[in-house]
């Protein structure tokens, strides 16, 4: 297949491209800038210039290929509602192009907020009250009834590995800025995590094999207490590990306080069974023991 990948120049996208190419697929990667185009080209894919808000460019990319992997998302936490609207419009336009074709449409979402305080499984529906991306995820899954082989990929909040600029990178930066590595309360609330190379392989498997309407969890580790993450960062930076009261979390962590406060373990047991996927790359603790998060 020749697949159109949004977010192709991003942290996950740059791992997905070689994974797809190694399996014999062609890749057309969306790039909104010259720098993004260079990243896509260096990963081995062809470049399609455009951006998520340019629906005509998305339509052209989808029409030129055999399926779509939608990884792109504007991670602007200062105006998250605008990011959600852009993502929803992109999902609707890409899905419309694929309508009636039976072609694959892999759509990125997240595990955060599925079932706070409980182990989230693939069969659990979204709770719109706790997951802001639920509307977009449900819109994507709706294309099953419109003849699209759509699958939803719920990513762990921590997709880690060298080059990560997400939650864990910000966690490290705050610890360095404050001179202490902190968790909220007793730090018993849990995150789930996955290495980017394991996630890339799972995305490829979904594009190849996922039945329409499938939901998968890109989760390598289902339950990591946030105090353990804080402790690993503290050891590496040589700073104390401290507790921040919940009512002081926003002042200390800024936008990171919301995801860092959630208790959200998530299972990938059904994903592993259904797509024959086994994570093999380093754990989050193993990654945090290396230097790449601290340079």
Backbone torsions as a table, in degrees:
resi	resn	phi	psi	omega
1	UNK	NA	153.4	169.3
2	UNK	-108.7	120.4	-170.4
3	UNK	-115.9	138.2	176.1
4	UNK	-91.4	122.9	-176.1
5	UNK	-116.7	116.3	169.8
6	UNK	-86.4	154.1	-173.5
7	UNK	69.6	22.9	-173.3
8	UNK	-66.2	-27.4	-179.2
9	UNK	-90.7	0.2	-177.9
10	UNK	-81.3	-178.4	-175.6
11	UNK	-59.7	-45.1	179.0
12	UNK	-79.7	-42.4	-176.9
13	UNK	-57.8	-39.1	-179.6
14	UNK	-70.3	-15.5	172.4
15	UNK	-89.9	-31.0	-179.5
16	UNK	-68.8	-38.5	-176.2
17	UNK	-57.0	-56.6	179.9
18	UNK	-64.0	-29.9	176.3
19	UNK	-62.6	-44.5	178.9
20	UNK	-68.2	-43.2	-178.5
21	UNK	-63.6	-39.5	-179.6
22	UNK	-65.1	-25.3	178.7
23	UNK	-89.7	3.8	175.5
24	UNK	93.9	8.8	179.9
25	UNK	-91.2	156.6	170.6
26	UNK	-95.7	154.3	-177.6
27	UNK	-133.7	130.9	170.9
28	UNK	-114.1	113.6	-172.9
29	UNK	-105.3	131.2	177.2
30	UNK	-71.0	135.1	178.9
31	UNK	-142.3	127.8	-177.5
32	UNK	-97.8	-5.7	-178.4
33	UNK	-144.9	168.5	177.5
34	UNK	-63.6	-38.3	179.1
35	UNK	-65.4	-41.9	177.7
36	UNK	-64.1	-39.3	179.0
37	UNK	-62.2	-39.8	178.1
38	UNK	-64.7	-38.7	179.3
39	UNK	-64.8	-41.2	179.2
40	UNK	-65.9	-44.7	-179.8
41	UNK	-64.1	-42.6	-178.4
42	UNK	-66.3	-25.4	176.5
43	UNK	-79.6	-11.2	174.8
44	UNK	107.4	4.4	-176.6
45	UNK	-99.7	163.0	170.0
46	UNK	-80.1	153.0	-174.9
47	UNK	-104.5	135.7	170.7
48	UNK	-120.4	112.3	-177.2
49	UNK	-76.2	136.0	179.6
50	UNK	161.0	-172.7	179.4
51	UNK	-150.9	169.6	-174.2
52	UNK	-62.4	-33.3	-178.6
53	UNK	-79.8	-10.8	179.6
54	UNK	-94.5	89.7	-173.1
55	UNK	-66.1	-31.1	178.0
56	UNK	-64.0	-38.9	179.5
57	UNK	-68.5	-36.3	176.9
58	UNK	-64.7	-43.7	179.9
59	UNK	-61.1	-42.6	-179.5
60	UNK	-63.3	-41.5	179.3
61	UNK	-64.8	-40.9	179.4
62	UNK	-67.5	-38.8	-179.8
63	UNK	-67.9	-24.9	-175.8
64	UNK	-87.9	1.0	-171.8
65	UNK	-133.9	178.8	-176.5
66	UNK	-97.6	0.5	-179.8
67	UNK	172.3	171.9	-173.4
68	UNK	-131.4	137.3	168.7
69	UNK	-116.5	109.1	-174.0
70	UNK	-99.0	96.4	179.1
71	UNK	-105.0	-16.9	-173.7
72	UNK	-67.2	138.2	175.2
73	UNK	-158.6	139.3	179.1
74	UNK	-86.3	107.0	-174.9
75	UNK	-87.4	64.4	177.9
76	UNK	-105.3	97.6	-175.8
77	UNK	-79.7	-3.7	173.6
78	UNK	-82.1	-18.9	176.7
79	UNK	-146.0	65.0	-173.6
80	UNK	-66.5	-31.3	178.7
81	UNK	-61.6	-39.6	177.7
82	UNK	-65.6	-39.0	177.4
83	UNK	-62.0	-41.0	179.1
84	UNK	-65.1	-40.4	179.3
85	UNK	-64.7	-41.5	178.5
86	UNK	-63.5	-42.5	179.6
87	UNK	-64.3	-43.6	-179.9
88	UNK	-62.3	-43.9	179.0
89	UNK	-62.5	-38.8	178.8
90	UNK	-65.0	-44.7	178.9
91	UNK	-59.9	-44.7	-178.1
92	UNK	-65.2	-40.4	-179.7
93	UNK	-71.7	-44.2	179.5
94	UNK	-62.9	-43.4	179.0
95	UNK	-63.3	-37.4	179.8
96	UNK	-63.9	-37.6	178.1
97	UNK	-64.2	-37.2	-176.6
98	UNK	-84.1	-7.2	-174.4
99	UNK	-52.1	131.0	176.3
100	UNK	77.3	1.9	-174.0
101	UNK	-95.8	-21.0	-173.7
102	UNK	70.7	9.8	-179.8
103	UNK	-77.3	155.6	-178.1
104	UNK	-73.0	144.5	176.8
105	UNK	-142.2	97.6	-179.8
106	UNK	-95.3	122.4	-173.4
107	UNK	-118.4	128.9	-179.6
108	UNK	-79.6	139.3	172.5
109	UNK	-145.3	-158.8	-176.8
110	UNK	-141.9	161.4	178.3
111	UNK	-88.1	-19.2	-177.1
112	UNK	-61.0	131.2	174.4
113	UNK	84.6	4.3	178.9
114	UNK	-67.1	-49.3	-177.5
115	UNK	-150.8	72.8	-175.4
116	UNK	-53.8	131.2	178.8
117	UNK	86.1	-6.0	179.1
118	UNK	-126.9	161.7	176.6
119	UNK	-74.1	113.3	-179.3
120	UNK	-76.8	134.0	175.9
121	UNK	-118.2	166.2	-177.2
122	UNK	-63.1	-28.4	-177.2
123	UNK	-84.1	-5.7	177.6
124	UNK	-76.7	133.6	176.5
125	UNK	-75.3	162.7	174.3
126	UNK	-70.5	146.8	170.9
127	UNK	-106.2	109.8	-175.4
128	UNK	-60.9	-22.0	-179.6
129	UNK	-72.9	-26.6	-174.8
130	UNK	-117.2	-8.5	179.3
131	UNK	-126.7	108.1	-175.6
132	UNK	-67.4	-17.2	-179.2
133	UNK	-94.5	9.4	-175.7
134	UNK	-63.5	-41.1	-178.7
135	UNK	-61.1	-42.9	-179.7
136	UNK	-66.8	-39.8	179.1
137	UNK	-63.7	-43.2	179.7
138	UNK	-67.3	-35.6	176.6
139	UNK	-62.9	-41.0	178.5
140	UNK	-63.1	-48.1	-178.6
141	UNK	-63.8	-24.5	178.3
142	UNK	-63.0	-18.7	179.9
143	UNK	-74.3	-9.0	172.7
144	UNK	-58.0	-41.2	-178.5
145	UNK	-75.1	-6.6	-179.5
146	UNK	-110.8	21.9	172.3
147	UNK	78.0	28.8	178.2
148	UNK	-113.7	137.5	176.3
149	UNK	-83.9	70.7	-174.9
150	UNK	-86.5	141.2	172.1
151	UNK	-137.9	147.1	-177.7
152	UNK	-107.7	128.5	179.8
153	UNK	-109.2	105.0	178.0
154	UNK	-86.6	110.1	-178.1
155	UNK	-85.0	145.9	169.1
156	UNK	-59.5	151.0	177.4
157	UNK	-63.2	-26.7	178.3
158	UNK	-110.8	100.4	168.8
159	UNK	-100.8	107.0	-166.4
160	UNK	-111.3	170.6	-178.3
161	UNK	139.2	173.3	-178.9
162	UNK	-62.6	131.4	-177.6
163	UNK	96.0	-1.0	179.7
164	UNK	-63.9	128.7	174.8
165	UNK	-123.7	27.0	-176.9
166	UNK	-95.2	-142.5	-173.4
167	UNK	-58.4	-45.2	-175.9
168	UNK	-67.8	-39.7	176.0
169	UNK	-58.3	-43.5	179.6
170	UNK	-67.7	-36.6	175.9
171	UNK	-56.1	-45.4	179.3
172	UNK	-65.3	-44.6	-178.5
173	UNK	-60.9	-42.0	179.7
174	UNK	-64.9	-41.2	178.3
175	UNK	-61.1	-40.1	178.5
176	UNK	-67.7	-43.6	-179.7
177	UNK	-63.7	-40.2	-174.8
178	UNK	-88.3	-14.3	-177.9
179	UNK	76.5	15.3	178.2
180	UNK	-157.4	145.1	176.9
181	UNK	-97.7	118.0	-169.9
182	UNK	-114.6	153.8	166.5
183	UNK	-126.7	167.0	-178.3
184	UNK	-93.7	130.3	-178.9
185	UNK	60.8	-134.7	-179.8
186	UNK	-85.6	-0.8	176.2
187	UNK	69.8	19.1	-179.0
188	UNK	-82.3	-13.8	177.7
189	UNK	-66.3	147.2	-166.6
190	UNK	-115.8	144.0	170.5
191	UNK	-109.5	160.9	167.5
192	UNK	-112.6	160.8	-171.5
193	UNK	-149.4	160.4	175.9
194	UNK	-153.6	143.2	174.2
195	UNK	-75.9	142.5	-175.4
196	UNK	-59.8	-33.3	-179.5
197	UNK	-73.2	-34.5	173.2
198	UNK	-66.8	-40.5	177.9
199	UNK	-62.9	-40.5	-179.8
200	UNK	-61.6	-42.1	178.8
201	UNK	-64.4	-39.5	179.4
202	UNK	-64.3	-39.7	177.9
203	UNK	-61.7	-43.3	178.4
204	UNK	-62.4	-42.8	178.8
205	UNK	-62.5	-38.8	178.7
206	UNK	-66.4	-42.6	179.0
207	UNK	-61.4	-36.0	-178.0
208	UNK	-79.5	-38.8	-164.1
209	UNK	-127.7	-11.8	-171.4
210	UNK	-67.1	128.9	172.1
211	UNK	-68.7	158.3	178.8
212	UNK	-60.5	137.1	177.7
213	UNK	85.1	8.8	-177.7
214	UNK	-77.1	149.1	174.4
215	UNK	-126.0	129.6	-178.1
216	UNK	-127.2	156.3	175.9
217	UNK	-113.4	115.7	172.5
218	UNK	-83.1	78.9	-174.1
219	UNK	-134.4	118.7	176.2
220	UNK	-94.0	-35.1	177.7
221	UNK	-126.3	124.7	-170.2
222	UNK	-86.8	-18.9	-170.1
223	UNK	-155.4	98.5	179.3
224	UNK	-120.8	113.1	176.8
225	UNK	-58.1	137.3	-178.7
226	UNK	-64.5	-24.8	177.5
227	UNK	-67.5	-29.2	177.7
228	UNK	-69.8	-37.6	177.0
229	UNK	-65.6	-45.7	178.4
230	UNK	-59.9	-40.0	-179.1
231	UNK	-66.2	-41.0	179.3
232	UNK	-63.9	-39.9	178.8
233	UNK	-67.7	-42.7	178.8
234	UNK	-60.1	-42.4	179.2
235	UNK	-61.6	-43.9	-176.1
236	UNK	-69.3	-37.6	-179.7
237	UNK	-85.7	-15.1	-176.6
238	UNK	70.9	36.6	179.6
239	UNK	-121.5	158.4	179.9
240	UNK	-68.5	156.4	175.1
241	UNK	-103.8	126.2	-174.7
242	UNK	-130.4	161.5	175.6
243	UNK	-100.3	137.7	175.5
244	UNK	-111.0	129.6	178.5
245	UNK	-62.5	144.2	-178.4
246	UNK	-53.2	-37.2	-178.0
247	UNK	-76.6	-7.0	176.1
248	UNK	-107.6	1.3	-173.8
249	UNK	-64.6	-42.1	-177.4
250	UNK	-62.4	-40.4	179.3
251	UNK	-66.3	-35.3	-177.4
252	UNK	-80.4	-47.1	-171.5
253	UNK	-100.7	-12.9	-176.6
254	UNK	65.1	-137.8	-176.4
255	UNK	-63.5	-21.4	-179.4
256	UNK	-71.4	-13.8	-175.2
257	UNK	-63.3	-33.8	-179.2
258	UNK	-67.0	-58.2	179.8
259	UNK	-62.6	-32.2	-177.3
260	UNK	-71.3	-20.1	-179.1
261	UNK	-87.2	-13.5	-174.8
262	UNK	-77.9	144.1	170.3
263	UNK	-102.6	101.2	-171.3
264	UNK	-139.3	71.8	169.8
265	UNK	-70.1	152.7	-179.7
266	UNK	-146.7	137.9	179.2
267	UNK	-93.7	150.7	170.4
268	UNK	-123.6	23.5	-176.2
269	UNK	-60.1	-44.1	-179.1
270	UNK	-69.5	-36.8	177.2
271	UNK	-61.2	-46.5	-179.3
272	UNK	-61.2	-40.9	-179.6
273	UNK	-69.1	-45.7	-171.1
274	UNK	-76.7	-31.3	-179.1
275	UNK	-111.7	6.9	178.5
276	UNK	54.3	50.9	-175.5
277	UNK	-112.4	130.6	176.5
278	UNK	-131.9	116.3	177.3
279	UNK	-62.9	137.3	-177.2
280	UNK	-129.7	-6.5	-173.8
281	UNK	-93.5	173.6	-172.5
282	UNK	-55.5	148.5	174.0
283	UNK	-75.8	171.5	177.1
284	UNK	-62.1	-43.0	179.0
285	UNK	-60.7	-40.5	178.5
286	UNK	-65.7	-38.7	176.7
287	UNK	-65.6	-41.6	-178.3
288	UNK	-70.3	-15.9	175.8
289	UNK	-80.5	-11.4	178.0
290	UNK	-90.1	178.4	-175.1
291	UNK	-91.9	-13.5	-166.9
292	UNK	-69.1	-20.0	174.8
293	UNK	-82.5	-7.0	-169.5
294	UNK	-122.2	10.4	179.6
295	UNK	-114.6	NA	NA
